[in-house]
Amino acid sequence: MNDKISITQIHLNEARYDKAKRSLKEGNFDEAIAELSKLPSDYRYTRMLLRQARIRKFLAARGKLMLAGASIFLILCLVVGAVMVILTRPAPSPSTPSPIAKTTDTPTSPPTAEPDILPPTTETIQVPASPLPNQPVPHKKENPTNKPVEKTTQELSPDSTAEPLGEPTQEASQEPVQIPAAPSDFQVVEATGTSITLSWTNPVGHYTQLILRQDDTIIAKLPPESQSFTVGNLTCGQSYSFSIVAVNEAGTSESAQLTTQTADCPPSSLSSPDPPIPPPAPPPLMGKIAVPVFENGMYHIYLAEAKNNWQPQLLFERASQPAFTRNGEGMALHSWGHRDWGQRLIYLTNFIDLTSFQNLTNFIEDVHPSFNRQGDEIVYHSRQESRDRNPIIITQGIYPGVVPNKLGEGTNPDWLGERIIYYNSFPQEGLYIMDRNGGINGPIIKTGKTVPAAAPDGDTVAVPLQDESKHWQIFTFTASRGEASLTQLTSTPDADSYLPAWSPDSKYLAFASNRGGTWAVWVMNADGTNQRKLFDLPGPVDGQISDPAIDPALSFGWFEERMSWGP
């Protein structure tokens, strides 16, 4: 019997538990709490479900309370707003006649004797500060004294049918604003050598602003009452165009226009202001420049010196790639068969003394020499081992008997302090830096074939690169910062610039260019400013040698040439 009761109780508990879960899921929290309260506290999850039902019941009640509070608050806000609208509504003007009085034929008061018409009275009406829409704007010309305007009115009898003076009707106030008319009578009042005074007649209608332009440029935004304006800082004897428009919220009027000019400049300079003091002239350039020039199928070296007013003179025939020593006395160059020098690299301890020469190398393939700071060692590249292989960079002392030191592949080397900057196409095209032992760093600049020129400061490098116009321009960068410091100095979309050469103090850059259609040596500051022509050249700096004694495959034009600036 007890077992039967236990089984029945178990089924009853299961039914109550399931019913409580459904009620909790459906949101009937009271029913769920009632069913769970009938279960033993240790039955399954009774305690947890009971606690959950009570919490959710509390949260639901609080949500309803908050919703009710919000509704009450919203209703209160609406009531307060309505009260404020009623309280702030303006009272009807006592002078405004009642509509009922207008339409009533039978007077409500006993008939009285008709009053006599009063004599005219004078009423003072102030001009409103802001005109009504589309009403005439009062002008200073119409009332120059700015006195109150007097208006004569006549009191009427109660039976008079005349409309009383009052506020504009609602229909009139809702009439759309029209685009204003243009100012008229736009003219010049006075013109001096440095100023022009303009005047105009304001347009009829509503507008908020006047806009005055000079040659399509806004020079003044004027208030609506303005009727004149003086334009200053002009040049004497020059022509100027002016226009003026009126503006409101509907748009801009058509423009009134005129063209005039300032007064002629005075003939005497006594009354004219002193001319501005020109900036001081840059210090004169010093030193000398050696440059290769291609003439009649062969290169020759020309020399221009500051002491001779930079007039170029032929220095060496059948020679190119000049490089001064740091003291400016010696020179290395490539001989293409000058006199008895042969075809090789030559060193002159005194470049003006032809007897001071000595052979540095014995091969025509040895090209592009450059001196180190001490002037006792050169770097160059050579194709003597194989013309099919990449050139080899070589360093060599200038004294007889010194063994050349082959560092690695590359072309167009130049001393960068105690290091060497050069171009190489492997493993990636660009400019590289190597030390005396052949250690390589780079590429520091990714570029196609070019010729770097290192400054005496040991960090800055000038290099010709092609810009978007496919013309060669002069760029600079610093070896310490690499490509991030690359800066374009020249920009001539119809001309090329080659062979940059640094001044001995690194303050100036010379370069060869065909600007204007003729080849010349130009000079500029190291930052690219103050570019000017220094002297003309008798020919270009680029060309392939055409000579029976020289293999054309050994001539690479300006890609193996250099210009040198010595002290």
C-alpha positions in Angstrom: 0.0 0.0 0.0 2.8 2.4 0.9 4.5 1.6 -2.4 1.4 2.5 -4.3 1.1 5.8 -2.5 4.8 6.5 -3.3 4.3 5.9 -7.0 1.3 8.1 -7.0 3.2 10.8 -5.2 6.1 10.6 -7.7 3.7 11.0 -10.7 2.0 13.9 -9.0 5.4 15.6 -8.3 6.4 15.0 -11.9 3.2 16.6 -13.1 3.6 19.6 -10.8 7.3 20.0 -11.9 6.4 19.9 -15.6 3.5 22.3 -15.1 5.8 24.7 -13.2 8.4 24.7 -16.0 5.7 25.4 -18.6 4.3 28.3 -16.5 7.8 29.7 -16.0 8.4 29.5 -19.7 5.1 31.2 -20.6 5.6 33.9 -18.0 3.0 32.8 -15.5 5.3 33.3 -12.6 2.6 33.1 -9.8 1.3 29.7 -11.1 4.9 28.5 -11.4 5.7 29.6 -7.8 2.5 27.9 -6.5 3.3 24.6 -8.2 6.9 24.6 -7.1 5.9 25.4 -3.5 4.0 22.2 -3.3 7.0 20.1 -4.2 9.6 19.0 -1.8 12.5 21.4 -1.7 15.0 18.7 -2.6 13.1 17.5 -5.6 15.2 17.8 -8.7 15.8 21.5 -9.4 12.9 22.8 -7.4 14.9 25.3 -5.3 16.7 26.7 -8.4 13.4 27.0 -10.4 11.6 28.6 -7.5 14.3 31.2 -7.0 14.3 31.9 -10.7 10.5 32.3 -10.8 10.6 34.8 -8.0 13.4 36.8 -9.5 11.7 36.9 -12.9 8.4 37.9 -11.3 10.2 40.7 -9.5 11.8 41.9 -12.7 8.6 41.8 -14.6 6.8 43.8 -12.0 9.5 46.4 -11.9 9.5 46.7 -15.7 5.7 47.3 -15.7 6.2 49.9 -13.0 8.9 51.7 -15.0 6.7 51.6 -18.1 3.8 53.1 -16.2 6.1 55.8 -14.8 7.4 56.7 -18.2 3.9 57.0 -19.6 2.8 59.3 -16.8 5.9 61.4 -17.3 5.2 61.7 -21.1 1.6 62.7 -20.4 2.8 65.3 -17.9 5.2 66.7 -20.5 2.4 67.0 -23.1 0.1 68.7 -20.6 2.8 71.2 -19.6 3.7 71.9 -23.2 0.1 72.6 -24.1 -0.3 74.9 -21.1 2.9 76.8 -22.1 1.6 77.3 -25.7 -1.7 78.7 -24.3 0.1 81.0 -21.9 2.6 82.3 -24.4 0.0 82.9 -27.2 -0.2 86.7 -27.8 -3.5 88.4 -26.8 -5.5 89.9 -29.6 -4.8 93.5 -30.4 -7.4 95.8 -28.9 -7.3 97.8 -32.1 -8.3 94.8 -34.2 -12.0 94.9 -34.8 -14.0 91.8 -33.9 -15.2 89.7 -36.8 -18.6 89.6 -35.2 -18.8 93.3 -35.1 -18.0 93.5 -38.8 -20.8 91.1 -39.9 -23.5 92.4 -37.5 -26.0 94.7 -39.1 -28.1 95.4 -36.0 -26.3 97.2 -33.2 -26.6 95.7 -29.8 -26.8 99.0 -28.0 -29.5 101.6 -28.3 -29.1 103.9 -31.3 -27.3 107.1 -30.5 -26.5 110.2 -32.3 -23.9 109.8 -35.0 -20.7 111.4 -33.8 -19.1 114.2 -35.7 -16.0 113.2 -37.8 -12.9 114.3 -35.9 -10.3 116.5 -37.6 -7.2 114.8 -39.0 -4.5 113.9 -36.4 -0.8 113.3 -36.9 0.6 109.9 -35.8 4.3 109.2 -35.7 5.2 105.7 -37.2 8.8 104.4 -36.9 10.2 102.7 -40.0 10.6 99.0 -39.1 14.1 97.7 -38.8 13.4 94.8 -41.1 11.1 95.2 -44.1 8.3 92.8 -44.8 8.8 90.2 -47.5 8.8 91.6 -51.0 8.1 95.2 -49.7 10.2 98.2 -50.8 13.3 98.7 -48.7 13.7 102.3 -47.4 16.9 104.0 -48.6 19.0 106.7 -47.0 18.5 108.8 -50.1 14.7 108.9 -49.6 15.1 110.0 -46.0 18.6 111.5 -45.5 17.8 113.0 -42.1 16.7 109.7 -40.6 13.8 111.6 -38.9 10.6 109.7 -37.9 8.1 109.5 -40.8 4.8 111.3 -40.1 1.6 109.8 -41.3 -1.8 111.7 -41.4 -4.7 109.5 -40.4 -8.4 110.3 -39.9 -10.5 108.7 -37.2 -13.6 107.2 -38.7 -17.1 106.7 -37.4 -18.3 103.3 -36.2 -20.2 103.0 -39.5 -17.2 103.6 -41.7 -16.3 100.7 -44.0 -12.5 101.5 -44.2 -10.2 98.7 -43.1 -8.2 99.7 -40.0 -4.4 99.7 -40.0 -3.2 96.5 -38.4 -0.9 93.5 -38.8 -0.6 91.8 -42.3 -3.1 89.0 -42.8 -2.0 85.4 -42.5 -2.4 84.9 -46.3 0.0 87.7 -47.0 2.6 86.5 -44.4 2.7 83.1 -46.1 3.5 84.5 -49.6 6.8 82.9 -50.7 10.0 85.0 -50.8 11.1 86.0 -54.2 14.7 86.1 -55.6 15.7 89.8 -55.3 16.3 92.1 -58.2 19.9 93.2 -59.1 21.3 96.5 -57.8 21.0 99.2 -60.4 23.0 102.3 -61.3 26.3 100.4 -60.6 29.0 103.0 -61.3 32.4 104.4 -60.4 32.3 107.4 -58.1 36.1 107.9 -57.9 39.2 106.2 -59.2 42.7 106.9 -58.0 46.0 105.3 -58.8 45.5 102.7 -56.0 41.7 102.6 -55.3 38.3 102.6 -56.9 35.1 103.8 -55.2 31.9 102.1 -56.4 28.2 103.0 -55.8 24.9 101.5 -56.6 21.1 101.8 -56.0 19.7 99.1 -53.8 17.1 96.8 -55.4 13.4 96.9 -54.5 12.4 93.9 -52.5 13.6 91.8 -49.6 17.3 90.8 -49.5 19.8 90.1 -46.7 23.2 90.7 -48.1 25.1 92.3 -51.0 28.1 90.5 -52.5 30.8 92.4 -54.3 33.3 90.6 -56.6 36.5 91.7 -58.3 37.5 89.6 -61.3 35.2 86.8 -60.1 36.8 86.9 -56.6 34.6 87.9 -53.6 36.1 91.0 -52.0 33.2 92.1 -49.7 30.0 90.8 -48.2 28.0 93.9 -47.3 24.9 94.6 -45.2 21.7 95.3 -47.2 21.8 99.1 -46.5 25.2 99.6 -48.0 25.3 101.7 -51.2 29.0 102.3 -51.8 32.4 100.6 -51.3 36.1 101.5 -51.9 38.4 98.9 -53.3 42.0 99.5 -52.3 45.5 98.1 -52.9 45.2 98.4 -56.6 47.8 99.1 -59.3 47.8 102.3 -61.2 46.8 102.3 -64.8 45.4 98.7 -64.6 41.9 97.5 -65.7 39.6 95.8 -63.3 36.1 94.2 -63.5 33.6 94.4 -60.7 30.1 92.9 -60.2 27.5 93.0 -57.4 24.5 90.8 -56.5 21.8 90.8 -53.9 21.2 87.7 -51.9 18.3 86.3 -49.8 17.0 82.9 -48.6 15.4 82.4 -52.0 18.6 82.8 -54.0 20.9 85.3 -55.7 19.9 88.1 -58.1 21.4 88.7 -61.5 24.7 90.6 -61.3 25.3 94.3 -62.1 28.7 94.5 -63.8 31.2 97.1 -64.9 34.8 97.3 -66.1 37.0 100.3 -65.2 40.6 101.1 -64.5 42.7 103.0 -61.9 44.2 106.4 -62.6 47.3 106.5 -64.7 50.7 106.2 -63.0 52.3 109.5 -62.2 54.9 110.5 -64.9 57.5 111.5 -62.3 59.2 109.1 -60.0 59.3 111.8 -57.2 55.7 111.0 -56.2 55.9 107.3 -56.6 56.9 105.0 -53.7 60.4 103.8 -53.4 60.9 100.5 -55.3 61.4 97.4 -53.1 64.9 96.6 -52.1 66.0 93.6 -54.1 67.3 90.6 -52.2 71.1 90.4 -51.8 72.8 88.7 -54.7 74.2 85.3 -53.9 78.0 85.1 -53.4 79.9 84.5 -56.6 80.6 80.9 -57.5 84.3 79.9 -57.3 86.5 77.3 -58.8 86.5 75.5 -62.2 84.3 73.0 -64.0 85.5 70.3 -66.5 82.8 68.9 -68.7 82.8 66.4 -71.6 81.3 67.5 -74.9 80.4 65.3 -77.8 81.4 66.8 -81.1 81.7 65.2 -84.6 81.5 61.6 -83.3 84.1 62.1 -80.5 84.3 63.4 -76.9 86.5 66.3 -75.8 87.0 68.0 -72.4 86.2 71.7 -72.0 87.2 73.8 -69.0 85.4 76.8 -67.6 86.8 78.9 -64.7 85.3 81.5 -62.5 88.3 83.8 -62.9 87.6 83.8 -66.7 83.9 84.6 -66.2 83.0 80.9 -66.9 83.9 81.0 -70.5 84.5 77.4 -71.7 87.7 76.6 -73.4 88.9 73.3 -75.1 91.2 71.5 -72.6 91.8 68.0 -74.1 90.7 66.5 -77.4 89.7 62.8 -77.6 89.2 62.6 -73.8 86.3 62.5 -71.4 85.2 61.5 -67.8 87.3 64.2 -66.1 87.8 64.0 -62.3 89.6 66.7 -60.3 91.6 65.9 -57.2 90.3 67.5 -54.0 92.9 70.3 -54.2 92.0 71.0 -57.8 95.5 70.6 -59.1 95.5 67.0 -60.4 93.0 65.3 -62.8 92.2 61.8 -63.8 90.5 61.2 -67.2 89.8 58.6 -69.9 91.8 59.0 -73.0 90.2 58.0 -76.3 93.6 58.4 -78.1 94.7 61.9 -77.1 98.2 62.5 -78.5 100.4 59.6 -77.3 98.3 58.8 -74.2 96.6 55.8 -75.9 93.2 54.6 -74.8 93.2 54.2 -71.1 92.9 56.0 -67.7 95.4 58.9 -67.4 96.5 60.8 -64.3 98.0 64.3 -64.4 99.6 65.6 -61.3 99.1 69.1 -62.8 96.3 69.1 -65.3 97.6 72.2 -67.1 101.0 70.5 -67.6 100.7 67.8 -70.3 104.1 66.4 -69.4 102.9 65.5 -65.9 100.8 62.6 -67.1 101.2 59.0 -66.1 99.3 55.9 -67.2 96.9 54.5 -64.5 95.7 51.5 -66.5 96.4 49.8 -69.8 92.9 49.0 -71.1 90.3 51.0 -73.0 87.6 49.2 -71.0 88.8 50.9 -67.8 86.4 53.9 -67.3 84.8 56.4 -64.9 87.6 57.3 -62.4 87.0 59.1 -59.1 89.4 60.2 -56.4 89.2 59.5 -52.7 89.5 62.4 -50.1 93.2 62.0 -49.8 93.7 62.1 -53.5 96.0 59.1 -53.5 93.6 56.4 -54.7 91.0 56.1 -57.5 88.0 53.9 -58.0 86.7 52.9 -61.5 84.9 50.1 -63.3 86.3 47.9 -66.1 85.1 45.4 -68.7 88.5 44.2 -69.6 87.9 40.6 -68.4 84.8 40.0 -70.6 82.5 42.3 -72.4 79.7 39.9 -71.9 80.0 40.0 -68.1 79.0 42.7 -65.7 81.8 45.3 -65.1 84.1 45.0 -62.1 84.6 47.8 -59.6 88.4 48.3 -58.9 90.3 50.5 -56.5 93.9 51.5 -57.3 96.6 53.8 -55.9 97.9 56.5 -58.2 101.5 55.6 -57.6 103.3 53.2 -60.0 103.5 49.6 -59.1 100.3 49.5 -57.0 98.3 46.3 -57.5 94.6 47.0 -58.4 92.0 45.7 -55.9 88.9 44.1 -57.5 85.9 44.6 -55.1 82.9 43.2 -57.0 80.5 43.8 -59.9 79.0 47.2 -60.6 79.3 50.4 -62.7 79.8 54.1 -62.2 81.4 54.1 -58.7 82.1 57.2 -56.7 83.8 57.8 -53.4 81.2 58.5 -50.6 83.6 59.4 -47.8 85.5 56.2 -47.1 82.8 54.1 -48.8 81.9 53.6 -52.5 78.4 54.2 -54.0 77.7 52.5 -57.4 75.0 51.1 -59.6 74.4 47.4 -60.1 71.7 45.3 -61.8 72.1 42.2 -59.6 70.5 40.9 -57.5 68.2 43.9 -57.9 68.6 47.1 -60.0 69.6 50.0 -57.9 72.3 52.0 -56.1 74.5 50.1 -53.6 77.1 51.0 -51.1 80.3 48.9 -50.4 83.2 49.4 -48.1 86.9 49.0 -49.0 86.7 45.3 -48.4 83.8 44.7 -50.7 81.1 44.5 -48.1 77.8 45.4 -49.7 74.8 47.3 -48.4 71.7 47.8 -50.5 70.1 48.6 -52.7 69.5 51.9 -50.9 67.7 53.3 -53.9 65.8 51.0 -56.4 66.3 52.4 -59.9 67.4 51.6 -63.4 70.8 52.4 -64.8 72.1 55.8 -63.7 75.3 57.6 -62.6 75.5 58.7 -58.9 77.5 61.7 -57.8 78.6 61.8 -54.1 78.9 65.2 -52.4 82.1 66.0 -50.4 80.1 65.9 -47.2 80.2 62.0 -47.4 76.4 61.5 -47.1 74.5 63.4 -49.8 74.2 61.9 -53.3 72.9 63.5 -56.5 71.6 61.2 -59.3 69.7 61.6 -62.6 66.4 59.7 -62.7 63.6 59.6 -65.1 60.4 61.3 -64.0 56.8 60.7 -65.2 57.5 62.7 -68.4 60.3 60.1 -69.2 62.9 62.9 -69.1 65.9 62.8 -66.9 65.8 65.0 -63.8 68.3 65.7 -61.0 67.3 64.1 -57.6 69.2 64.0 -54.3 69.1 61.7 -51.3 71.2 60.9 -48.2 72.9 57.6 -47.8 71.9 57.6 -44.1 68.2 57.8 -44.9 68.0 56.1 -48.3 64.9 56.3 -50.5 62.9 58.0 -47.8 65.0 61.2 -48.4 64.7 61.1 -52.2 64.0 64.7 -53.4 63.5 65.9 -57.0 65.3 69.2 -57.7 64.7 69.8 -61.4 61.5 69.5 -63.3 61.7 70.2 -67.1 59.1 68.1 -69.0 60.6 69.0 -72.3 64.3 68.7 -71.5 66.9 66.4 -69.9 69.4 67.0 -67.1 72.6 64.9 -66.7 76.0 64.7 -65.0 75.4 66.4 -61.6 78.6 67.7 -60.1 79.0 69.1 -56.5 80.9 72.3 -55.6 83.8 71.7 -53.3 81.8 73.0 -50.3 78.7 70.9 -51.1 76.5 74.0 -51.3 75.9 74.0 -55.1 75.1 71.5 -57.8 76.1 72.0 -61.5 74.5 69.9 -64.2 74.2 69.7 -68.0 70.8 70.3 -69.5 69.3 71.0 -72.9 66.7 73.4 -71.6 65.5 75.8 -74.3 66.9 73.6 -77.0 70.6 74.2 -76.5 73.0 72.4 -74.2 74.5 74.4 -71.3 75.9 73.9 -67.8 73.4 75.1 -65.2 73.9 75.6 -61.5 71.5 75.6 -58.5 71.6 75.6 -54.7 72.0 72.2 -53.0 68.2 72.3 -52.3 67.3 73.0 -55.9 66.6 76.7 -55.6 68.0 79.6 -57.7 68.5 77.5 -60.8 70.3 79.5 -63.5 72.5 79.0 -66.6 76.2 79.2 -66.0 77.6 78.8 -69.5 76.7 77.4 -72.9 78.3 74.3 -74.4 79.4 73.8 -78.0 77.6 70.5 -78.2 75.7 67.8 -76.2 77.1 65.6 -73.4 75.5 62.4 -74.7 76.6 60.5 -77.8 78.1 57.2 -79.1 81.7 57.5 -80.3 82.1 56.9 -84.0 85.8 56.3 -84.8 87.6 53.6 -86.9 90.0 53.0 -84.0 87.3 52.4 -81.4 84.8 49.6 -81.1 81.3 51.3 -80.9 80.3 48.7 -78.3 82.7 50.4 -75.8 80.9 53.7 -76.0 78.0 54.1 -73.6 77.3 57.9 -73.9 76.5 59.9 -70.8 76.0 56.7 -68.7 79.8 56.4 -68.3 80.5 60.2 -68.4 81.0 62.6 -65.5 81.5 66.3 -64.9 83.8 67.6 -62.2 83.9 70.8 -60.1 87.2 71.6 -58.5 88.4 74.4 -56.3 
